[in-house]
């Protein structure tokens, strides 16, 4: 599988500031490792039981989790 297909980059605007994101899909855990503005990466997780998104650690993202999840899904072209 092409490693580039598992990594996406995009920008989101937060309070007038553009923040670059690098997101890598983890084939083993089926989660996303997110690096936001070059800071320490965190995980974006989808809970299949209650159909909700979260981050680990909680509150790690500068944007609402649902907004980030939507952008990640758009970037990868896959929606859950």
Biopython code that builds the backbone (N, CA, C, O; Angstrom):
import numpy as np
from Bio.PDB.StructureBuilder import StructureBuilder

atoms = [
    (1, "UNK", "N", (0.845, -1.184, 0.000)),
    (1, "UNK", "CA", (0.000, 0.000, 0.000)),
    (1, "UNK", "C", (0.885, 1.239, 0.000)),
    (1, "UNK", "O", (1.932, 1.252, 0.647)),
    (2, "UNK", "N", (0.483, 2.257, -0.705)),
    (2, "UNK", "CA", (1.217, 3.507, -0.824)),
    (2, "UNK", "C", (1.149, 4.291, 0.482)),
    (2, "UNK", "O", (0.068, 4.680, 0.924)),
    (3, "UNK", "N", (2.319, 4.522, 1.104)),
    (3, "UNK", "CA", (2.363, 5.238, 2.389)),
    (3, "UNK", "C", (1.812, 6.650, 2.266)),
    (3, "UNK", "O", (1.227, 7.164, 3.220)),
    (4, "UNK", "N", (1.987, 7.290, 1.110)),
    (4, "UNK", "CA", (1.465, 8.642, 0.923)),
    (4, "UNK", "C", (-0.053, 8.673, 0.993)),
    (4, "UNK", "O", (-0.643, 9.681, 1.381)),
    (5, "UNK", "N", (-0.682, 7.567, 0.616)),
    (5, "UNK", "CA", (-2.140, 7.503, 0.671)),
    (5, "UNK", "C", (-2.637, 7.452, 2.106)),
    (5, "UNK", "O", (-3.813, 7.712, 2.363)),
    (6, "UNK", "N", (-1.758, 7.119, 3.042)),
    (6, "UNK", "CA", (-2.139, 7.013, 4.441)),
    (6, "UNK", "C", (-1.830, 8.286, 5.222)),
    (6, "UNK", "O", (-2.138, 8.372, 6.410)),
    (7, "UNK", "N", (-1.227, 9.271, 4.569)),
    (7, "UNK", "CA", (-0.896, 10.537, 5.213)),
    (7, "UNK", "C", (-1.510, 11.680, 4.412)),
    (7, "UNK", "O", (-1.362, 11.752, 3.192)),
    (8, "UNK", "N", (-2.191, 12.559, 5.108)),
    (8, "UNK", "CA", (-2.816, 13.720, 4.464)),
    (8, "UNK", "C", (-2.409, 14.986, 5.208)),
    (8, "UNK", "O", (-2.187, 14.969, 6.419)),
    (9, "UNK", "N", (-2.317, 16.074, 4.465)),
    (9, "UNK", "CA", (-2.010, 17.378, 5.042)),
    (9, "UNK", "C", (-3.091, 18.358, 4.631)),
    (9, "UNK", "O", (-3.558, 18.348, 3.492)),
    (10, "UNK", "N", (-3.486, 19.213, 5.582)),
    (10, "UNK", "CA", (-4.472, 20.250, 5.291)),
    (10, "UNK", "C", (-4.341, 21.358, 6.328)),
    (10, "UNK", "O", (-3.667, 21.202, 7.346)),
    (11, "UNK", "N", (-4.990, 22.467, 6.052)),
    (11, "UNK", "CA", (-5.004, 23.601, 6.970)),
    (11, "UNK", "C", (-6.426, 23.854, 7.436)),
    (11, "UNK", "O", (-7.382, 23.650, 6.687)),
    (12, "UNK", "N", (-6.560, 24.300, 8.680)),
    (12, "UNK", "CA", (-7.841, 24.753, 9.216)),
    (12, "UNK", "C", (-7.632, 26.129, 9.820)),
    (12, "UNK", "O", (-6.592, 26.403, 10.419)),
    (13, "UNK", "N", (-8.623, 26.989, 9.661)),
    (13, "UNK", "CA", (-8.534, 28.316, 10.247)),
    (13, "UNK", "C", (-9.229, 28.320, 11.604)),
    (13, "UNK", "O", (-10.379, 27.900, 11.735)),
    (14, "UNK", "N", (-8.501, 28.806, 12.612)),
    (14, "UNK", "CA", (-9.015, 28.883, 13.973)),
    (14, "UNK", "C", (-8.812, 30.301, 14.468)),
    (14, "UNK", "O", (-7.680, 30.752, 14.645)),
    (15, "UNK", "N", (-9.912, 31.001, 14.690)),
    (15, "UNK", "CA", (-9.879, 32.379, 15.194)),
    (15, "UNK", "C", (-8.923, 33.249, 14.385)),
    (15, "UNK", "O", (-8.128, 34.001, 14.949)),
    (16, "UNK", "N", (-9.007, 33.142, 13.063)),
    (16, "UNK", "CA", (-8.203, 33.973, 12.174)),
    (16, "UNK", "C", (-6.780, 33.487, 11.946)),
    (16, "UNK", "O", (-6.028, 34.130, 11.214)),
    (17, "UNK", "N", (-6.392, 32.381, 12.545)),
    (17, "UNK", "CA", (-5.053, 31.821, 12.380)),
    (17, "UNK", "C", (-5.146, 30.504, 11.622)),
    (17, "UNK", "O", (-5.963, 29.644, 11.952)),
    (18, "UNK", "N", (-4.311, 30.353, 10.614)),
    (18, "UNK", "CA", (-4.282, 29.109, 9.845)),
    (18, "UNK", "C", (-3.355, 28.117, 10.528)),
    (18, "UNK", "O", (-2.188, 28.415, 10.783)),
    (19, "UNK", "N", (-3.883, 26.942, 10.820)),
    (19, "UNK", "CA", (-3.123, 25.894, 11.500)),
    (19, "UNK", "C", (-2.928, 24.728, 10.540)),
    (19, "UNK", "O", (-3.901, 24.174, 10.031)),
    (20, "UNK", "N", (-1.661, 24.349, 10.287)),
    (20, "UNK", "CA", (-1.404, 23.183, 9.432)),
    (20, "UNK", "C", (-1.561, 21.880, 10.223)),
    (20, "UNK", "O", (-1.147, 21.791, 11.379)),
    (21, "UNK", "N", (-2.160, 20.878, 9.588)),
    (21, "UNK", "CA", (-2.358, 19.558, 10.182)),
    (21, "UNK", "C", (-1.703, 18.513, 9.288)),
    (21, "UNK", "O", (-1.768, 18.606, 8.062)),
    (22, "UNK", "N", (-1.074, 17.523, 9.906)),
    (22, "UNK", "CA", (-0.572, 16.335, 9.217)),
    (22, "UNK", "C", (-1.240, 15.150, 9.910)),
    (22, "UNK", "O", (-1.104, 14.977, 11.122)),
    (23, "UNK", "N", (-1.960, 14.335, 9.139)),
    (23, "UNK", "CA", (-2.733, 13.228, 9.695)),
    (23, "UNK", "C", (-2.294, 11.934, 9.036)),
    (23, "UNK", "O", (-2.231, 11.834, 7.811)),
    (24, "UNK", "N", (-1.992, 10.945, 9.864)),
    (24, "UNK", "CA", (-1.580, 9.635, 9.365)),
    (24, "UNK", "C", (-2.544, 8.569, 9.888)),
    (24, "UNK", "O", (-2.820, 8.494, 11.085)),
    (25, "UNK", "N", (-3.044, 7.754, 8.971)),
    (25, "UNK", "CA", (-3.941, 6.667, 9.345)),
    (25, "UNK", "C", (-3.118, 5.489, 9.838)),
    (25, "UNK", "O", (-2.166, 5.079, 9.173)),
    (26, "UNK", "N", (-3.468, 4.941, 10.986)),
    (26, "UNK", "CA", (-2.783, 3.791, 11.568)),
    (26, "UNK", "C", (-3.566, 2.528, 11.214)),
    (26, "UNK", "O", (-4.679, 2.323, 11.697)),
    (27, "UNK", "N", (-2.976, 1.686, 10.370)),
    (27, "UNK", "CA", (-3.636, 0.462, 9.906)),
    (27, "UNK", "C", (-3.909, -0.539, 11.024)),
    (27, "UNK", "O", (-4.858, -1.317, 10.932)),
    (28, "UNK", "N", (-3.099, -0.532, 12.070)),
    (28, "UNK", "CA", (-3.272, -1.508, 13.146)),
    (28, "UNK", "C", (-4.368, -1.109, 14.117)),
    (28, "UNK", "O", (-5.160, -1.953, 14.538)),
    (29, "UNK", "N", (-4.426, 0.174, 14.482)),
    (29, "UNK", "CA", (-5.411, 0.611, 15.479)),
    (29, "UNK", "C", (-6.654, 1.227, 14.837)),
    (29, "UNK", "O", (-7.655, 1.458, 15.515)),
    (30, "UNK", "N", (-6.590, 1.490, 13.534)),
    (30, "UNK", "CA", (-7.670, 2.149, 12.799)),
    (30, "UNK", "C", (-8.003, 3.512, 13.416)),
    (30, "UNK", "O", (-9.159, 3.932, 13.451)),
    (31, "UNK", "N", (-6.968, 4.180, 13.895)),
    (31, "UNK", "CA", (-7.118, 5.541, 14.414)),
    (31, "UNK", "C", (-6.233, 6.452, 13.566)),
    (31, "UNK", "O", (-5.545, 5.992, 12.654)),
    (32, "UNK", "N", (-6.257, 7.722, 13.871)),
    (32, "UNK", "CA", (-5.459, 8.702, 13.139)),
    (32, "UNK", "C", (-4.495, 9.369, 14.100)),
    (32, "UNK", "O", (-4.881, 9.789, 15.191)),
    (33, "UNK", "N", (-3.241, 9.463, 13.691)),
    (33, "UNK", "CA", (-2.274, 10.235, 14.464)),
    (33, "UNK", "C", (-2.242, 11.624, 13.849)),
    (33, "UNK", "O", (-2.012, 11.779, 12.650)),
    (34, "UNK", "N", (-2.475, 12.631, 14.678)),
    (34, "UNK", "CA", (-2.604, 14.003, 14.205)),
    (34, "UNK", "C", (-1.485, 14.854, 14.779)),
    (34, "UNK", "O", (-1.260, 14.872, 15.989)),
    (35, "UNK", "N", (-0.789, 15.555, 13.904)),
    (35, "UNK", "CA", (0.193, 16.547, 14.318)),
    (35, "UNK", "C", (-0.371, 17.899, 13.901)),
    (35, "UNK", "O", (-0.652, 18.135, 12.726)),
    (36, "UNK", "N", (-0.528, 18.759, 14.861)),
    (36, "UNK", "CA", (-1.179, 20.052, 14.657)),
    (36, "UNK", "C", (-0.150, 21.154, 14.869)),
    (36, "UNK", "O", (0.352, 21.347, 15.977)),
    (37, "UNK", "N", (0.162, 21.881, 13.782)),
    (37, "UNK", "CA", (1.076, 23.006, 13.869)),
    (37, "UNK", "C", (2.455, 22.570, 14.373)),
    (37, "UNK", "O", (3.144, 23.336, 15.046)),
    (38, "UNK", "N", (2.856, 21.326, 14.042)),
    (38, "UNK", "CA", (4.170, 20.821, 14.429)),
    (38, "UNK", "C", (4.298, 20.440, 15.895)),
    (38, "UNK", "O", (5.398, 20.125, 16.351)),
    (39, "UNK", "N", (3.206, 20.461, 16.640)),
    (39, "UNK", "CA", (3.250, 20.112, 18.063)),
    (39, "UNK", "C", (3.234, 18.600, 18.247)),
    (39, "UNK", "O", (3.132, 17.846, 17.279)),
    (40, "UNK", "N", (3.337, 18.169, 19.495)),
    (40, "UNK", "CA", (3.300, 16.748, 19.848)),
    (40, "UNK", "C", (2.039, 16.095, 19.272)),
    (40, "UNK", "O", (0.940, 16.617, 19.455)),
    (41, "UNK", "N", (2.185, 14.963, 18.579)),
    (41, "UNK", "CA", (1.003, 14.321, 17.975)),
    (41, "UNK", "C", (0.050, 13.745, 19.023)),
    (41, "UNK", "O", (0.438, 13.435, 20.149)),
    (42, "UNK", "N", (-1.207, 13.615, 18.611)),
    (42, "UNK", "CA", (-2.238, 12.989, 19.431)),
    (42, "UNK", "C", (-3.054, 12.078, 18.539)),
    (42, "UNK", "O", (-2.873, 12.087, 17.321)),
    (43, "UNK", "N", (-3.942, 11.296, 19.113)),
    (43, "UNK", "CA", (-4.764, 10.362, 18.342)),
    (43, "UNK", "C", (-6.193, 10.870, 18.209)),
    (43, "UNK", "O", (-6.772, 11.412, 19.150)),
    (44, "UNK", "N", (-6.742, 10.681, 17.026)),
    (44, "UNK", "CA", (-8.153, 10.930, 16.757)),
    (44, "UNK", "C", (-8.786, 9.551, 16.606)),
    (44, "UNK", "O", (-8.373, 8.753, 15.764)),
    (45, "UNK", "N", (-9.797, 9.282, 17.437)),
    (45, "UNK", "CA", (-10.395, 7.950, 17.510)),
    (45, "UNK", "C", (-11.883, 7.997, 17.224)),
    (45, "UNK", "O", (-12.566, 8.955, 17.585)),
    (46, "UNK", "N", (-12.386, 6.946, 16.566)),
    (46, "UNK", "CA", (-13.815, 6.807, 16.330)),
    (46, "UNK", "C", (-14.317, 5.629, 17.136)),
    (46, "UNK", "O", (-13.790, 4.524, 17.010)),
    (47, "UNK", "N", (-15.326, 5.844, 17.963)),
    (47, "UNK", "CA", (-15.931, 4.790, 18.778)),
    (47, "UNK", "C", (-17.108, 4.211, 17.994)),
    (47, "UNK", "O", (-18.123, 4.879, 17.796)),
    (48, "UNK", "N", (-16.957, 2.961, 17.551)),
    (48, "UNK", "CA", (-17.995, 2.317, 16.737)),
    (48, "UNK", "C", (-19.286, 2.079, 17.521)),
    (48, "UNK", "O", (-20.372, 2.089, 16.942)),
    (49, "UNK", "N", (-19.175, 1.867, 18.830)),
    (49, "UNK", "CA", (-20.360, 1.565, 19.637)),
    (49, "UNK", "C", (-21.310, 2.749, 19.746)),
    (49, "UNK", "O", (-22.519, 2.605, 19.565)),
    (50, "UNK", "N", (-20.751, 3.927, 20.045)),
    (50, "UNK", "CA", (-21.634, 5.087, 20.199)),
    (50, "UNK", "C", (-21.498, 6.099, 19.060)),
    (50, "UNK", "O", (-22.054, 7.195, 19.125)),
    (51, "UNK", "N", (-20.750, 5.721, 18.013)),
    (51, "UNK", "CA", (-20.605, 6.546, 16.798)),
    (51, "UNK", "C", (-20.147, 7.970, 17.111)),
    (51, "UNK", "O", (-20.722, 8.942, 16.621)),
    (52, "UNK", "N", (-19.093, 8.076, 17.943)),
    (52, "UNK", "CA", (-18.587, 9.396, 18.308)),
    (52, "UNK", "C", (-17.074, 9.465, 18.144)),
    (52, "UNK", "O", (-16.383, 8.447, 18.183)),
    (53, "UNK", "N", (-16.579, 10.670, 17.960)),
    (53, "UNK", "CA", (-15.159, 10.932, 17.804)),
    (53, "UNK", "C", (-14.601, 11.486, 19.101)),
    (53, "UNK", "O", (-15.305, 12.158, 19.855)),
    (54, "UNK", "N", (-13.319, 11.198, 19.358)),
    (54, "UNK", "CA", (-12.627, 11.755, 20.519)),
    (54, "UNK", "C", (-11.146, 11.845, 20.204)),
    (54, "UNK", "O", (-10.678, 11.314, 19.196)),
    (55, "UNK", "N", (-10.407, 12.528, 21.083)),
    (55, "UNK", "CA", (-8.955, 12.588, 20.963)),
    (55, "UNK", "C", (-8.330, 11.977, 22.202)),
    (55, "UNK", "O", (-8.937, 11.940, 23.272)),
    (56, "UNK", "N", (-7.119, 11.504, 22.038)),
    (56, "UNK", "CA", (-6.343, 10.997, 23.164)),
    (56, "UNK", "C", (-4.961, 11.613, 23.077)),
    (56, "UNK", "O", (-4.217, 11.341, 22.135)),
    (57, "UNK", "N", (-4.610, 12.439, 24.047)),
    (57, "UNK", "CA", (-5.375, 12.777, 25.229)),
    (57, "UNK", "C", (-6.573, 13.667, 24.891)),
    (57, "UNK", "O", (-6.593, 14.359, 23.873)),
    (58, "UNK", "N", (-7.552, 13.624, 25.764)),
    (58, "UNK", "CA", (-8.778, 14.402, 25.564)),
    (58, "UNK", "C", (-8.450, 15.887, 25.517)),
    (58, "UNK", "O", (-7.619, 16.371, 26.286)),
    (59, "UNK", "N", (-9.103, 16.606, 24.613)),
    (59, "UNK", "CA", (-8.911, 18.045, 24.503)),
    (59, "UNK", "C", (-7.613, 18.461, 23.834)),
    (59, "UNK", "O", (-7.193, 19.610, 23.964)),
    (60, "UNK", "N", (-6.968, 17.537, 23.115)),
    (60, "UNK", "CA", (-5.666, 17.813, 22.510)),
    (60, "UNK", "C", (-5.727, 18.755, 21.312)),
    (60, "UNK", "O", (-4.729, 19.395, 20.981)),
    (61, "UNK", "N", (-6.875, 18.850, 20.664)),
    (61, "UNK", "CA", (-6.972, 19.635, 19.437)),
    (61, "UNK", "C", (-7.450, 21.062, 19.692)),
    (61, "UNK", "O", (-8.207, 21.330, 20.625)),
    (62, "UNK", "N", (-6.982, 21.973, 18.826)),
    (62, "UNK", "CA", (-7.361, 23.388, 18.941)),
    (62, "UNK", "C", (-8.734, 23.656, 18.326)),
    (62, "UNK", "O", (-9.288, 24.741, 18.501)),
    (63, "UNK", "N", (-9.284, 22.680, 17.610)),
    (63, "UNK", "CA", (-10.594, 22.831, 16.974)),
    (63, "UNK", "C", (-11.553, 21.822, 17.595)),
    (63, "UNK", "O", (-11.106, 20.847, 18.200)),
    (64, "UNK", "N", (-12.857, 22.032, 17.460)),
    (64, "UNK", "CA", (-13.795, 21.028, 17.958)),
    (64, "UNK", "C", (-13.532, 19.664, 17.299)),
    (64, "UNK", "O", (-13.240, 19.590, 16.105)),
    (65, "UNK", "N", (-13.638, 18.610, 18.076)),
    (65, "UNK", "CA", (-13.329, 17.262, 17.596)),
    (65, "UNK", "C", (-14.156, 16.909, 16.365)),
    (65, "UNK", "O", (-13.625, 16.330, 15.417)),
    (66, "UNK", "N", (-15.438, 17.243, 16.358)),
    (66, "UNK", "CA", (-16.293, 16.911, 15.212)),
    (66, "UNK", "C", (-15.837, 17.638, 13.942)),
    (66, "UNK", "O", (-15.902, 17.075, 12.849)),
    (67, "UNK", "N", (-15.381, 18.877, 14.084)),
    (67, "UNK", "CA", (-14.879, 19.632, 12.930)),
    (67, "UNK", "C", (-13.606, 18.986, 12.387)),
    (67, "UNK", "O", (-13.449, 18.836, 11.175)),
    (68, "UNK", "N", (-12.702, 18.606, 13.282)),
    (68, "UNK", "CA", (-11.478, 17.926, 12.867)),
    (68, "UNK", "C", (-11.801, 16.600, 12.197)),
    (68, "UNK", "O", (-11.245, 16.286, 11.144)),
    (69, "UNK", "N", (-12.688, 15.825, 12.791)),
    (69, "UNK", "CA", (-13.063, 14.529, 12.235)),
    (69, "UNK", "C", (-13.642, 14.676, 10.828)),
    (69, "UNK", "O", (-13.330, 13.881, 9.941)),
    (70, "UNK", "N", (-14.473, 15.678, 10.625)),
    (70, "UNK", "CA", (-15.050, 15.904, 9.297)),
    (70, "UNK", "C", (-13.959, 16.223, 8.281)),
    (70, "UNK", "O", (-13.971, 15.691, 7.171)),
    (71, "UNK", "N", (-13.021, 17.083, 8.651)),
    (71, "UNK", "CA", (-11.935, 17.453, 7.737)),
    (71, "UNK", "C", (-11.041, 16.246, 7.433)),
    (71, "UNK", "O", (-10.608, 16.065, 6.296)),
    (72, "UNK", "N", (-10.767, 15.426, 8.445)),
    (72, "UNK", "CA", (-9.960, 14.223, 8.235)),
    (72, "UNK", "C", (-10.681, 13.285, 7.277)),
    (72, "UNK", "O", (-10.069, 12.750, 6.353)),
    (73, "UNK", "N", (-11.976, 13.084, 7.491)),
    (73, "UNK", "CA", (-12.745, 12.208, 6.608)),
    (73, "UNK", "C", (-12.772, 12.746, 5.178)),
    (73, "UNK", "O", (-12.652, 11.978, 4.224)),
    (74, "UNK", "N", (-12.930, 14.058, 5.028)),
    (74, "UNK", "CA", (-12.916, 14.666, 3.692)),
    (74, "UNK", "C", (-11.554, 14.449, 3.024)),
    (74, "UNK", "O", (-11.490, 14.151, 1.832)),
    (75, "UNK", "N", (-10.482, 14.595, 3.777)),
    (75, "UNK", "CA", (-9.130, 14.449, 3.226)),
    (75, "UNK", "C", (-8.863, 13.039, 2.739)),
    (75, "UNK", "O", (-8.219, 12.838, 1.709)),
    (76, "UNK", "N", (-9.365, 12.056, 3.492)),
    (76, "UNK", "CA", (-9.149, 10.666, 3.113)),
    (76, "UNK", "C", (-10.217, 10.146, 2.164)),
    (76, "UNK", "O", (-10.053, 9.077, 1.575)),
    (77, "UNK", "N", (-11.318, 10.893, 2.006)),
    (77, "UNK", "CA", (-12.375, 10.480, 1.100)),
    (77, "UNK", "C", (-13.203, 9.319, 1.618)),
    (77, "UNK", "O", (-13.825, 8.592, 0.843)),
    (78, "UNK", "N", (-13.207, 9.150, 2.929)),
    (78, "UNK", "CA", (-13.958, 8.065, 3.557)),
    (78, "UNK", "C", (-14.743, 8.656, 4.724)),
    (78, "UNK", "O", (-14.186, 9.386, 5.543)),
    (79, "UNK", "N", (-16.033, 8.342, 4.800)),
    (79, "UNK", "CA", (-16.879, 8.865, 5.861)),
    (79, "UNK", "C", (-17.488, 7.722, 6.647)),
    (79, "UNK", "O", (-17.907, 6.711, 6.083)),
    (80, "UNK", "N", (-17.532, 7.901, 7.978)),
    (80, "UNK", "CA", (-18.164, 6.890, 8.844)),
    (80, "UNK", "C", (-19.357, 7.498, 9.543)),
    (80, "UNK", "O", (-20.030, 6.819, 10.318)),
]
sb = StructureBuilder()
sb.init_structure("model")
sb.init_model(0)
sb.init_chain("A")
sb.init_seg("    ")
for serial, (resi, resn, name, xyz) in enumerate(atoms, 1):
    if name == "N":
        sb.init_residue(resn, " ", resi, " ")
    sb.init_atom(name, np.array(xyz, "f"), 0.0, 1.0, " ", f" {name:<3s}", serial, name[0])
structure = sb.get_structure()
